[in-house]
């Protein structure tokens, strides 16, 4: 079955950096769009960044210029490099993969990112 395992979350001071990783198993990643979402307490889950199976990316306006999404299909892994972190970036970050054309999608269990001094 499909399994997504996130890592790299933690506590960081404002202005700091973190790199999230999501390793997928049970899929051929080049057939999937991959992305990161986040959910802060009391708020809806929102898209942070997405990378298509062919490479184009898109970002939430709130993270443009600070976050970078990338993927390594050979490792079935998607990354989120987060720089210039702000307290408002505090949330649980979820990895998501969605099958091209068919649309079926899967979620990771989430990793906590806390930005605080």
Order of alpha helices (4+ residues) and beta strands (2+ residues): beta-beta-beta-beta-beta-beta-beta-beta-beta-beta-beta
